[in-house]
Amino acid sequence: MNLIKTAAAASAVLLCMSVTDLRIFSETAQSELLDVSEFTVMDENLVYLGASYLNDASVLFDEQDKVPESPDNTEVGKEVFSQTNKSTNWKPNLQPEFGDDSFYVDLGANYVITGICYLDTNGINEWKVESGEPFNWKEILSFSTDSYMSWQGRKITDSEPARYLRFSTCCGDSGISELAIYGYRVSELSEEQRLKTSAKLSDTPKTNLTAGGKVGVNAFIDDPMTAIFAAGNVREYHNLNWLIDSDGKIKFTQGTWGDMDSYYSSMKDQNISIIPCFQGGSSYIYGSSEYPEIAVPKGADTLDPESYALHAQALYQVAARYGSNTEIDPSSLNIADSKEPAVGMGLLSALENCNEPNKNWNGKSDYYTPYELAAMCSADYDGHEGTIPNAGVKNADPNFRLAMGGLVGYSTVLDYLSEMKLWFDYNRSDGKFAVDIINVHISPDDCNPENSSFSENIQNIQNWINENAPGTELWISEYEVPMSDCVTEGTDNHENEKFQLEYARRVARTNLIALKSGADRITKFQLRDEAGGAYYDSGIVTQKGKWDKKTAWYYVSCMTSVLKNADFYEDLSEDGVNIYRFKDRITGEFTDCVWSPTNEDKVIKDFSLSAEGKDYVYLTEPSQYAEGTVNALEITNGKISIDVTETPVYITYSEKKKTVLNGKGYYIRPSSICISSDKQTEICDLSAAPSDTVLNQFYRMFDEPETMPEFVYGDTSSLSAPATNVTKSDITCYADLDGLYCITGFGIYDTFGTGKFSVYDANTDVLLWSSDMGSYMSRNIDMTKESAPTDRLKIVKGGGDLNEFAVYGYKVSDESVAGDVNSDGQFSIADIVMLQKWLLNAGEITDINAADVSEDGTVNIFDMCLMKDMITQK
């Protein structure tokens, strides 16, 4: 006889038994103390768990060798009883506003529960025991803890086979220190039961960010690009109440200071991935000027996805406008702005639906339970499987990603995620974990990030994802580094060089650990300091309005620049030196990031590394340049050596000689200016004011260079204001440069009025930059896409006044290009113009600005040469 088949058949029969049949069966079945160590016990009230004065449900099952044999006989003997802990009761929360205390037990099979015993220590509480399916529980027992320091037993006579048990009581000290469960197994889980809670593979492909693209910062819509551009990605804090107006329509502009179209477009131009975080509540949704963060109408059921309809419909609008789907029904749009409705702009690929939903410091009104957050995510994801009209990001763009709000702290993160999954399992017909990006706020807990639990915590979360929501991305959207050991009493941390150096090192090393440990994104809290308080030192630039770069800014910028096309490859650490290897997606070259994982100003002299059989090796170190400083290393007997410090540096191995270019955003002062393109009128070399009144207006734009930053990303807070004003309108000038330059940005000191100010490549008439002159008595420094090399600019000024104008970029050296297209023996602007026209006439492209062949986010001479080679080979 096949015993396995026979047992399976018997189990199937038992599942079909009536309650009466089960009672008869239970008389002959062997009820016993169940081994809880084989089960999963989950507290449901997680709000304060982890605090030293609270105890989770595991304390109820930590002395199972001292419990009664059965509910009918609760005697355990004096000696055993005296040895039993009676002072540590289950006590998960002491704040009644967060609801009753409860936990559930996943038995992992179908059991009949015949009774319980509990050690009643103190107090009187009403308890309830339920079984069945989560969110559709059936009560099987209720009792009162009205005894004192004694074991009590309760028999259960009408329990049906079930996988789950749930225990609940009022908030506070439960009055019970140990609990025993009795019953017997009826059957293993059916295939249907297993499928119900099985992991569902995400059907949205992961974002294909490089290592440099994964490293970012938290920022605001009013932060300047000259501060932001150090980041590979940005998490934008965006209050939900800014997005929804008083009529429930969606605003894509916030007064005069926040145009979302322009902000997201500028991010795309700089090849920066951005995820807006729509945080907080909404006065429109709640129906009052005072509103909580839980985004439902006042009095709504927070466990019902339908209650989050307005929230989900707002996020639909964002995904419709900024996602990639252009086939959206215009009648589904609900836009408040006077600007033209738009869809499929391709500026965003994801959004975050709240911020720190499990924060407990503002009370229950701002705290989402795991089940509440899951209900909102289900609505925000796909309108709860399409049941809510025009709602959810997937219904606007199937490829758009939903990031859940970043969970704060690590201690209960895995339990919180597990309970979100439980809600999805039993409240969605597809059982899908309705989130594309799992999002946490965790940090190193040691001054040495490598010695902290940071990497282990990331890996634990990643393991949870692999087992429960495979294919879902992991984002560490906020972190901070410990710095208490570097504080000097009486010294402002901004003036403390040691503090700033260590802060930069720890930020860089934390980013590297996250990349190695499997995070798909990591964003530093935050870009800018606050003016005071707890977050006075939390930025990589100083406070709003100043935005001065701290040492950490240069470390982050160097990292994202070096690794912009690379992926983490392997950990080669050895002999107390950390070596993380990255591989370039385009060239296949390896770059090793090397540092000492210590916190004692350690220097390892002449550390030797193999040159990996390459002819050229380059060292990039963080410096005053945004991209870092690059130097070629000498190779001796196939090896190179460096002094290893606690600052991460980057070693790139190459078969080809590279042009070393340090600094790509220098201030460029024209060699001469003239108001006629053929130079038949007065030419001014800027050494003195010209006689021509129109030309003199352009001279004034360049007569106070010391009032503009040296680099496009340079600090401006200490610069004086320029004095000479430019007031004439509708004038044009040609500015000659002293060689070929790639232009990377422009700056203007705007004074009065509005108008138009435009700059063109004078050789090709390609627009490089324009401004509406909409600011007042302030500098506006804009970073632009890196231009093709040029030696001449056309400057056109419309209305509006200004005091000074600046051009930024870098000089193109002869060895950096191989573009002598006209074969005259030299590389010049004539070659650039000929090559551009050749590519356009070849019919391969219709817009020279779309020819980013090298996929580095910019179009320059390197792309043109690559494209010419590709077309020629055809």
C-alpha positions in Angstrom: 0.0 0.0 0.0 1.2 3.5 -0.9 1.1 5.2 2.6 1.8 8.7 1.1 -1.2 8.5 -1.2 -3.3 7.0 1.5 -2.4 9.8 3.9 -3.2 12.4 1.2 -6.5 10.8 0.5 -7.3 10.8 4.3 -6.4 14.5 4.5 -8.7 15.3 1.6 -11.6 13.5 3.4 -10.9 15.4 6.6 -11.1 18.7 4.9 -14.6 17.8 3.7 -15.8 16.8 7.1 -18.6 18.8 8.8 -18.1 20.2 12.3 -20.0 17.3 13.8 -17.8 14.8 11.9 -14.7 16.7 13.2 -16.0 16.5 16.8 -16.3 12.7 16.4 -12.9 12.5 14.8 -11.4 14.7 17.5 -12.4 12.2 20.2 -10.1 9.7 18.6 -7.4 12.1 17.2 -4.4 12.7 19.4 -4.5 16.3 20.6 -1.1 17.5 21.8 1.0 20.5 22.6 1.9 22.1 19.3 5.5 23.0 18.6 5.4 26.7 17.9 9.0 26.8 16.8 7.8 25.2 13.6 5.3 28.0 13.0 5.6 31.7 12.1 4.4 34.1 14.8 3.8 37.7 13.6 2.9 40.7 15.7 0.5 42.9 13.9 0.9 46.1 15.9 4.5 47.0 14.9 4.4 50.7 15.7 6.8 50.8 18.6 8.3 47.3 18.6 12.0 47.4 19.0 11.8 49.7 22.0 13.6 48.3 25.0 10.5 48.5 27.3 8.3 46.5 24.9 8.1 42.8 24.2 7.0 41.1 21.0 4.9 37.9 20.9 8.0 35.6 20.9 8.1 36.0 24.7 4.9 34.0 24.9 6.6 31.0 23.5 10.1 31.1 25.0 9.6 28.5 27.8 7.5 25.8 26.1 9.2 23.2 28.2 7.5 24.6 31.3 3.9 24.7 30.1 1.0 22.3 31.1 0.4 19.0 29.3 -3.1 20.0 28.3 -5.9 22.5 29.0 -7.5 19.8 31.3 -4.5 19.6 33.6 -2.7 22.9 34.2 -0.5 21.7 37.0 3.2 22.0 36.2 4.7 21.4 39.7 6.1 24.0 42.2 9.7 23.7 41.1 8.9 24.2 37.4 6.5 27.0 38.2 9.1 28.7 40.3 11.6 28.6 37.5 9.1 30.0 34.9 9.5 33.7 33.9 6.4 35.5 35.1 7.7 39.1 34.8 8.1 39.4 31.0 4.6 39.7 29.5 3.7 40.2 25.9 3.6 44.0 25.6 4.0 45.3 22.0 2.6 48.8 22.5 1.4 51.2 25.2 -0.3 53.8 23.0 -4.0 53.1 22.7 -4.5 55.4 19.6 -2.7 52.7 17.5 -5.4 50.1 18.3 -5.6 46.7 19.9 -2.6 44.4 20.2 -2.7 41.3 18.1 -0.6 38.6 16.6 -1.2 35.8 14.2 0.3 32.3 13.8 0.9 30.7 10.4 0.8 27.0 11.3 2.1 26.0 7.9 -0.5 23.3 7.5 -4.1 22.7 8.4 -4.7 22.2 12.1 -7.6 21.7 14.4 -7.1 23.7 17.6 -8.5 22.0 20.7 -7.4 24.4 23.4 -4.9 26.8 24.9 -3.1 27.4 28.3 -1.8 30.8 29.4 0.2 32.0 32.3 -2.0 34.8 33.8 0.3 37.0 35.7 -1.5 40.3 36.4 -4.3 42.6 35.3 -7.6 41.9 33.7 -7.9 41.9 29.9 -10.4 40.6 27.4 -8.8 38.3 24.9 -10.1 36.9 21.6 -8.9 33.9 19.6 -9.8 33.5 15.9 -8.9 31.1 13.1 -9.5 30.7 9.4 -8.4 33.0 6.6 -6.7 36.4 7.3 -9.1 39.4 7.0 -12.0 36.9 7.2 -11.5 35.6 10.7 -13.9 33.4 12.7 -13.9 33.7 16.5 -13.3 30.4 18.3 -12.7 31.5 21.9 -12.8 34.5 24.1 -11.7 34.7 27.7 -10.7 37.1 30.5 -7.4 37.2 32.3 -9.0 37.5 35.7 -6.6 35.2 37.7 -3.2 36.0 39.2 0.1 34.2 38.9 -1.4 31.0 37.7 -1.8 28.8 34.7 -5.3 28.7 33.1 -6.6 26.4 30.5 -9.4 26.8 27.9 -10.8 24.1 25.7 -12.0 24.8 22.2 -14.7 22.5 20.9 -15.8 24.0 17.5 -12.6 24.7 15.7 -12.4 23.9 12.0 -9.2 23.0 10.2 -7.3 26.1 9.4 -3.8 27.4 8.6 -4.0 30.5 10.7 -4.7 31.6 14.3 -5.1 35.1 15.6 -4.9 36.4 19.2 -5.9 39.9 20.2 -6.5 42.0 23.3 -6.6 45.6 24.2 -3.5 47.8 24.0 -1.1 47.7 26.9 0.4 45.0 29.1 -1.3 41.8 28.1 -1.0 40.2 31.5 0.2 36.9 30.0 3.9 35.8 30.0 3.6 32.3 28.3 1.1 30.7 26.0 0.6 27.1 24.9 -1.5 25.9 21.9 -2.9 22.4 21.6 -4.4 20.5 18.7 -3.6 18.2 15.8 -2.6 18.4 12.2 -5.3 17.5 9.7 -3.6 17.9 6.4 -0.8 19.6 4.6 -1.6 22.7 2.6 -3.6 22.2 -0.5 -2.1 23.4 -3.9 -4.6 26.2 -3.8 -3.5 27.3 -0.4 0.2 27.2 -1.4 -0.4 29.2 -4.5 -2.4 31.8 -2.5 0.7 32.8 -0.6 3.4 31.9 -3.1 5.8 34.5 -4.3 4.7 36.3 -7.5 7.4 37.4 -9.9 7.3 41.1 -10.7 6.3 41.6 -14.4 8.0 45.0 -14.6 11.6 45.0 -15.6 14.1 46.5 -13.2 15.5 50.0 -13.9 18.8 49.5 -15.7 20.8 52.1 -13.8 24.6 52.0 -13.8 26.5 52.1 -10.5 26.9 55.9 -11.0 23.2 56.2 -11.8 22.3 54.4 -8.6 24.0 56.9 -6.3 21.9 60.0 -5.6 20.5 62.5 -3.1 17.2 63.8 -1.8 16.4 67.3 -3.2 13.7 69.8 -3.7 12.3 71.4 -6.9 13.9 74.7 -6.0 17.5 73.3 -5.7 19.8 74.5 -8.5 21.1 72.1 -11.0 24.6 73.2 -10.3 24.2 71.6 -6.9 22.1 68.6 -8.0 24.2 67.4 -10.9 26.7 65.6 -8.6 23.9 62.9 -8.2 23.2 60.0 -10.5 19.6 60.0 -9.4 17.4 62.3 -7.3 14.5 61.7 -4.9 12.4 64.8 -5.0 10.5 65.8 -1.9 7.1 67.0 -3.2 4.2 67.7 -0.9 1.0 66.0 -2.1 -0.9 69.1 -1.1 1.1 71.1 -3.7 -0.1 68.7 -6.4 -3.8 68.7 -5.8 -5.7 72.0 -5.9 -8.8 73.0 -4.0 -11.0 71.6 -6.8 -9.2 68.3 -6.9 -7.4 69.1 -10.1 -3.7 68.4 -10.6 -1.2 71.2 -10.6 2.1 70.8 -12.4 3.3 74.2 -11.4 3.7 75.5 -7.9 3.3 79.3 -8.0 6.4 80.9 -9.5 9.0 78.7 -7.9 8.2 75.2 -9.1 7.5 74.1 -12.7 7.5 70.3 -12.8 7.9 70.1 -16.6 11.0 72.3 -16.6 12.5 70.6 -13.5 12.1 67.0 -14.8 13.3 68.1 -18.3 16.5 69.5 -16.8 17.1 66.3 -15.0 16.7 64.3 -18.2 19.1 66.7 -20.0 21.7 65.9 -17.3 21.0 62.2 -17.6 19.8 62.1 -13.9 17.0 59.7 -13.0 14.4 61.2 -10.7 11.7 59.8 -8.5 9.3 62.3 -7.0 8.1 61.4 -3.5 4.6 62.7 -3.0 4.6 63.0 0.7 2.0 64.0 3.3 -1.7 64.4 3.1 -4.1 66.7 1.1 -6.6 69.2 2.2 -8.8 68.3 -0.8 -8.8 64.6 -0.1 -9.4 64.9 3.7 -11.9 67.7 3.2 -10.3 70.2 5.7 -7.5 72.7 5.9 -6.1 70.6 8.7 -5.4 67.1 7.4 -3.4 64.0 8.4 -0.9 62.1 6.2 -3.1 59.1 5.7 -4.6 60.1 2.3 -8.3 59.2 2.7 -11.4 61.3 3.1 -12.3 62.0 6.7 -14.0 59.0 8.3 -13.2 56.6 5.5 -12.2 53.0 6.0 -8.4 53.0 5.8 -8.3 49.3 5.0 -10.4 49.7 1.9 -8.5 50.5 -1.3 -11.5 52.4 -2.6 -10.8 55.0 0.2 -7.6 55.9 -1.5 -9.3 56.6 -4.9 -8.5 60.3 -5.0 -4.8 59.6 -4.1 -4.5 56.9 -6.8 -6.2 59.1 -9.4 -3.7 61.9 -8.7 -0.8 59.6 -9.2 -2.5 58.4 -12.4 -2.2 62.0 -13.7 1.5 62.2 -12.9 2.2 58.9 -14.7 0.1 59.9 -17.6 1.9 63.1 -18.1 5.5 62.1 -17.4 5.5 58.4 -18.3 6.2 56.9 -21.7 2.7 56.0 -22.8 1.4 58.3 -25.5 -1.9 56.4 -26.1 -3.9 57.9 -23.2 -7.5 58.9 -23.5 -7.5 62.8 -23.2 -10.9 62.6 -21.4 -9.1 60.9 -18.4 -6.9 63.9 -17.8 -7.8 66.2 -14.8 -5.3 69.1 -15.0 -5.6 72.5 -13.3 -2.8 74.3 -15.2 -3.4 76.7 -18.0 -0.6 75.0 -20.0 -1.5 72.5 -22.7 -2.4 69.0 -21.5 0.3 66.5 -22.3 0.9 62.7 -22.1 3.9 60.4 -22.5 6.5 63.1 -22.1 9.1 60.4 -21.1 10.5 62.4 -18.1 9.7 59.9 -15.3 9.7 56.2 -14.9 8.7 55.9 -11.3 7.1 57.8 -8.4 6.9 57.2 -4.6 3.5 57.3 -3.0 4.4 58.6 0.5 7.3 59.2 2.9 8.1 57.2 6.0 4.6 55.7 6.4 5.6 53.8 9.5 6.7 56.9 11.5 5.3 56.9 14.9 6.2 60.3 16.3 3.2 62.2 14.9 0.5 59.8 16.2 -1.8 57.4 14.5 -3.1 60.0 12.0 0.2 59.9 10.2 1.0 56.2 10.7 0.1 53.6 8.1 -0.2 50.0 9.4 1.2 47.5 7.0 -2.4 46.6 5.9 -3.3 50.3 5.3 -0.2 50.9 3.3 -0.9 47.8 1.2 -4.4 48.9 0.6 -3.1 52.3 -0.7 -0.4 50.7 -2.8 -3.0 48.5 -4.4 -5.0 51.5 -5.4 -1.9 53.5 -6.5 -0.5 50.6 -8.4 -3.4 49.7 -10.8 -6.5 51.1 -9.2 -6.9 47.9 -7.1 -7.0 45.7 -10.1 -8.9 48.2 -12.2 -11.8 48.6 -9.9 -11.1 52.3 -9.4 -11.5 54.4 -12.7 -8.5 56.5 -14.0 -6.4 55.4 -11.0 -3.0 53.9 -10.5 0.2 54.4 -12.3 0.0 51.1 -14.3 -3.3 52.2 -15.9 -1.6 55.3 -17.2 1.6 53.5 -18.2 2.1 49.8 -17.8 5.9 50.3 -17.6 5.7 53.0 -15.0 7.0 51.9 -11.5 5.4 52.4 -8.1 7.8 52.9 -5.2 6.3 52.4 -1.8 7.0 55.1 0.8 10.4 54.6 2.5 10.0 52.6 5.7 12.0 54.2 8.5 14.3 52.0 10.6 15.3 48.4 10.2 14.1 46.5 13.3 10.5 45.8 12.0 11.0 46.3 8.2 10.9 42.6 7.3 7.8 42.0 9.5 6.1 45.1 8.0 6.8 43.8 4.4 5.6 40.4 5.3 2.3 41.8 6.6 1.9 43.9 3.4 2.4 40.7 1.5 -0.3 39.0 3.6 -2.7 41.7 2.7 -1.9 41.4 -1.0 -2.2 37.6 -0.8 -5.7 37.7 0.5 -7.1 41.0 -0.9 -5.9 40.9 -4.6 -7.1 38.1 -6.9 -3.7 38.0 -8.5 -1.9 38.0 -5.2 0.6 40.4 -6.7 2.9 42.4 -4.3 1.6 45.6 -5.8 4.8 47.6 -5.6 7.7 47.8 -8.0 10.3 49.3 -5.7 10.6 48.4 -2.0 11.9 51.4 -0.2 13.7 51.7 3.2 15.5 54.3 5.3 18.4 52.6 6.9 21.9 53.8 7.8 25.3 52.6 9.1 25.3 52.2 12.9 29.0 52.5 13.3 31.5 55.2 12.5 33.2 52.7 10.2 30.4 51.9 7.7 32.2 48.6 6.9 31.9 47.5 10.5 28.3 48.3 10.8 25.2 46.2 10.2 24.4 48.2 7.1 25.5 45.6 4.5 23.9 42.7 6.4 20.6 44.6 6.7 20.6 45.3 3.0 21.3 41.7 2.2 18.6 40.5 4.6 16.0 42.8 2.8 17.3 41.6 -0.5 16.9 38.0 0.6 13.3 38.7 1.7 12.6 40.2 -1.7 14.0 37.2 -3.5 11.8 34.9 -1.5 8.6 36.9 -1.4 8.6 39.5 -4.2 11.2 38.4 -6.7 12.1 41.0 -9.3 11.1 44.0 -7.1 13.8 46.7 -6.8 15.4 47.8 -3.5 15.9 51.5 -2.9 17.6 53.0 0.2 16.0 56.4 -0.3 17.4 58.0 2.9 20.5 57.4 5.0 22.8 59.3 7.2 26.3 58.5 8.6 27.3 58.6 12.3 29.6 61.6 13.0 29.6 62.1 16.8 33.2 61.1 17.1 34.3 64.1 14.9 32.5 66.9 16.7 34.7 69.5 18.3 33.0 71.4 21.1 32.8 75.1 20.3 33.6 74.6 16.6 30.9 74.8 13.8 31.0 71.6 11.9 31.0 73.5 8.7 34.4 75.0 9.7 35.8 71.8 11.0 38.0 70.3 8.2 38.3 67.0 10.0 34.5 66.7 10.3 34.0 67.5 6.6 36.7 65.1 5.4 35.4 62.2 7.5 31.8 63.0 6.5 32.8 62.8 2.8 34.6 59.6 3.3 31.8 57.9 5.2 29.2 59.0 2.6 31.3 57.6 -0.2 32.0 54.4 1.5 28.3 53.9 2.5 27.3 54.4 -1.2 29.9 51.8 -2.2 28.7 49.3 0.4 25.2 49.7 -0.8 26.2 49.1 -4.4 28.1 45.9 -3.5 25.3 44.6 -1.2 22.7 44.8 -4.0 20.8 48.0 -3.6 19.2 49.2 -6.8 19.3 52.9 -5.7 20.8 54.7 -2.7 20.0 58.4 -2.1 21.6 60.5 0.6 19.6 62.5 3.1 19.9 65.1 1.8 21.3 67.5 -0.8 21.2 70.6 1.3 21.7 71.4 5.0 18.9 72.9 7.0 19.5 76.4 8.4 19.6 74.9 11.9 18.4 72.1 14.1 18.9 68.3 13.7 19.6 68.5 10.0 22.1 71.4 10.1 24.9 69.0 8.9 22.8 66.6 6.8 23.6 67.9 3.4 26.4 67.7 0.9 25.9 71.4 0.2 25.0 74.2 2.7 21.6 75.6 3.3 19.1 76.8 0.8 20.1 80.1 -0.8 23.9 79.4 -0.4 24.3 75.8 -1.7 28.1 76.0 -1.1 29.7 72.6 -1.9 31.0 70.6 1.0 33.8 68.0 0.6 31.2 65.3 0.4 29.7 66.9 -2.7 33.0 66.4 -4.6 33.3 62.8 -3.3 29.8 62.0 -4.6 30.3 63.8 -7.9 33.6 62.0 -8.5 31.9 58.7 -7.8 29.0 59.2 -10.1 31.2 60.6 -12.9 33.7 57.7 -12.8 31.0 55.0 -12.5 28.5 56.6 -14.8 28.8 53.7 -17.4 29.9 51.0 -15.0 28.3 48.2 -12.9 29.5 46.5 -9.7 31.4 43.4 -10.8 33.1 41.8 -7.8 34.7 42.3 -4.4 38.5 41.8 -4.6 39.3 43.1 -1.1 42.5 41.8 0.4 45.0 42.4 3.2 42.9 45.0 5.0 42.3 47.0 1.8 38.8 47.2 0.2 38.8 46.7 -3.5 35.5 46.9 -5.3 35.7 46.2 -9.0 33.4 47.8 -11.6 33.0 47.0 -15.3 32.2 49.6 -17.9 29.2 48.7 -20.0 30.6 50.4 -23.2 34.3 49.7 -23.2 34.4 46.6 -21.0 37.2 48.3 -19.0 37.6 47.5 -15.3 37.8 50.2 -12.6 38.8 49.3 -9.1 37.7 51.4 -6.2 40.3 51.2 -3.5 40.4 52.4 0.2 41.2 51.4 3.7 38.1 50.4 5.7 39.4 52.1 8.9 38.8 55.2 10.9 42.2 56.1 12.2 43.7 58.2 9.3 45.5 55.1 8.2 47.8 55.2 5.2 49.1 52.1 3.5 52.2 53.2 1.6 53.1 51.8 -1.8 50.3 49.3 -2.0 50.9 47.2 -5.1 48.2 46.1 -7.6 48.5 44.3 -10.9 48.1 46.4 -14.0 45.9 43.6 -15.3 48.0 43.2 -18.4 47.0 46.7 -19.7 49.3 49.3 -21.2 47.7 52.3 -19.4 46.4 52.7 -15.9 44.7 55.9 -14.6 44.0 57.1 -11.1 41.0 59.3 -10.3 40.8 61.0 -6.9 38.1 63.3 -5.5 39.3 66.9 -5.8 38.2 70.5 -6.5 36.9 69.2 -9.9 33.4 67.7 -10.1 34.8 64.8 -12.0 37.8 64.4 -9.8 41.5 64.6 -10.8 42.9 62.1 -13.2 46.6 61.1 -13.4 48.3 58.3 -15.4 50.1 55.8 -13.2 53.5 54.3 -14.0 53.6 50.6 -14.7 56.6 48.7 -13.5 56.9 45.0 -14.2 53.2 44.7 -14.8 52.3 46.4 -11.5 51.3 49.8 -10.2 51.4 51.1 -6.7 49.5 53.8 -4.8 49.2 55.0 -1.2 45.9 53.7 0.1 44.0 56.0 2.5 40.5 56.0 3.9 39.4 58.0 0.9 38.0 55.8 -1.9 39.9 56.3 -5.2 39.4 54.8 -8.6 41.9 52.9 -10.8 41.0 52.3 -14.4 42.8 49.8 -16.6 42.9 50.5 -20.3 44.4 49.2 -23.5 44.3 52.6 -25.0 45.9 55.9 -24.1 43.3 58.4 -22.7 43.3 62.1 -22.9 43.6 63.4 -19.4 41.1 66.3 -19.0 40.7 67.7 -15.5 37.8 70.1 -15.2 35.0 70.4 -17.6 33.2 73.5 -16.4 35.7 76.3 -16.5 34.7 80.0 -17.0 35.4 80.9 -20.6 36.1 84.5 -21.4 35.8 85.3 -25.1 39.0 86.5 -26.9 37.0 89.1 -28.8 33.5 90.3 -29.5 31.9 91.9 -32.6 28.4 92.8 -33.6 28.8 91.7 -37.2 29.3 88.1 -38.2 31.9 89.0 -40.9 33.9 91.1 -38.4 33.6 94.2 -40.6 32.6 96.3 -37.6 34.6 97.2 -34.5 36.2 94.3 -32.7 36.7 94.4 -29.0 39.3 92.2 -27.2 37.7 93.0 -23.8 40.8 94.8 -22.5 39.0 98.1 -22.7 35.5 99.4 -23.4 34.7 99.7 -27.2 33.4 103.0 -28.7 30.4 101.4 -30.4 27.4 101.7 -28.0 25.8 98.4 -28.9 29.1 96.5 -28.6 29.7 98.3 -25.3 26.6 96.6 -24.0 28.1 93.2 -24.7 31.5 94.3 -23.3 29.6 95.0 -20.0 28.4 91.4 -19.9 32.1 90.3 -19.6 33.7 93.2 -17.7 33.4 91.8 -14.2 34.4 88.1 -14.4 35.3 88.0 -10.8 31.6 88.3 -9.9 30.8 85.0 -11.6 31.9 81.6 -10.3 35.2 80.0 -11.7 33.3 76.8 -12.5 29.8 76.3 -13.6 29.2 74.5 -10.3 31.2 76.9 -8.3 30.0 78.5 -5.1 28.5 81.9 -5.3 27.6 82.9 -1.7 30.9 84.9 -1.2 30.9 86.7 -4.6 30.1 90.3 -4.8 27.3 91.6 -7.1 28.4 93.1 -10.5 27.7 96.8 -11.1 27.6 97.6 -14.8 24.2 97.2 -16.3 23.1 96.0 -19.7 19.8 97.6 -20.7 19.5 97.7 -24.5 17.0 95.3 -26.2 17.1 93.4 -29.5 20.8 93.4 -30.0 23.2 90.7 -31.3 26.9 90.0 -30.9 29.4 87.3 -32.0 31.9 86.1 -29.5 35.1 84.4 -30.6 36.9 82.0 -28.4 40.6 81.3 -28.3 40.2 77.7 -29.5 37.6 74.9 -29.7 35.5 74.4 -26.6 32.7 72.1 -25.6 30.2 74.3 -23.8 28.7 72.9 -20.6 26.8 75.8 -19.1 25.9 79.5 -18.9 25.4 82.0 -16.2 23.6 85.3 -16.0 23.3 87.9 -13.3 19.7 89.0 -13.8 18.5 92.4 -12.6 15.2 93.9 -13.9 12.4 92.9 -16.2 11.8 89.9 -18.3 12.6 89.1 -21.9 14.7 86.7 -23.9 18.4 85.9 -23.9 19.7 83.2 -26.3 23.1 81.8 -27.2 23.8 79.9 -30.4 26.8 78.0 -31.9 27.6 80.7 -34.5 29.0 78.1 -36.9 26.0 75.9 -37.0 23.2 78.2 -35.6 22.3 75.4 -33.1 20.6 76.9 -30.0 22.7 76.2 -27.0 20.8 78.0 -24.2 18.1 80.5 -23.6 16.6 82.3 -20.6 13.4 84.3 -20.1 15.3 86.7 -17.8 12.6 86.0 -15.1 14.7 86.5 -12.0 15.5 89.6 -10.0 18.9 90.7 -8.7 20.3 87.2 -8.7 22.7 84.8 -10.5 21.2 82.0 -12.6 23.7 79.4 -13.4 22.4 76.7 -15.8 24.1 73.5 -16.8 23.4 72.4 -20.4 24.0 69.3 -22.5 27.6 69.2 -23.5 27.8 70.9 -26.9 29.7 69.9 -30.0 33.1 71.7 -30.1 32.8 75.3 -31.3 35.0 78.4 -31.4 32.3 81.0 -31.9 29.0 82.0 -30.2 26.2 84.2 -31.3 24.5 86.0 -28.4 21.1 87.5 -28.9 19.6 89.7 -26.2 15.9 90.6 -26.2 14.2 92.5 -23.4 15.1 92.6 -19.7 18.2 93.9 -17.9 21.3 92.0 -16.7 24.7 92.9 -15.2 27.0 90.0 -16.2 27.1 86.9 -18.5 29.3 83.8 -18.2 30.1 80.9 -20.5 31.4 77.6 -19.1 33.0 74.6 -20.7 36.4 73.0 -21.5 38.9 73.4 -24.3 39.2 70.5 -26.7 42.8 69.3 -27.2 44.1 68.1 -30.5 44.8 64.6 -29.0 41.3 64.2 -27.7 39.7 63.9 -31.1 40.4 62.3 -34.4 38.2 64.4 -36.6 40.2 65.9 -39.5 37.3 65.4 -41.8 38.4 67.8 -44.5 42.0 66.4 -44.5 43.7 69.7 -44.2 46.2 68.3 -41.6 44.5 69.9 -38.5 41.4 69.5 -36.5 39.3 72.7 -36.5 35.8 74.1 -36.5 35.6 73.5 -40.2 35.8 69.7 -39.5 33.0 70.0 -36.8 30.7 71.7 -39.2 31.4 69.3 -42.1 31.0 66.3 -39.9 27.6 67.5 -38.5 26.3 68.2 -42.0 27.7 64.8 -43.3 25.8 62.9 -40.6 22.5 64.8 -41.3 22.8 64.4 -45.0 23.5 60.6 -44.6 19.9 60.3 -43.5 20.8 58.4 -40.3 19.6 61.2 -38.0 17.3 64.1 -38.3 18.6 66.0 -35.3 22.3 66.2 -34.4 21.3 66.5 -30.7 19.9 62.9 -30.9 23.2 61.4 -31.8 24.4 60.2 -28.4 26.1 57.1 -29.8 28.4 56.6 -26.8 25.3 56.7 -24.5 27.1 59.0 -22.0 24.2 61.5 -21.8 25.9 64.1 -24.0 26.5 64.7 -27.8 30.0 65.7 -28.7 32.7 65.1 -31.2 33.3 61.6 -29.9 29.7 60.7 -30.8 30.1 62.2 -34.3 33.3 60.3 -35.0 31.7 57.0 -33.7 28.7 57.5 -35.8 30.7 58.4 -39.0 32.6 55.2 -38.5 29.4 53.1 -38.0 27.8 54.5 -41.2 31.0 54.1 -43.2 31.2 50.5 -42.2 27.7 49.9 -43.6 
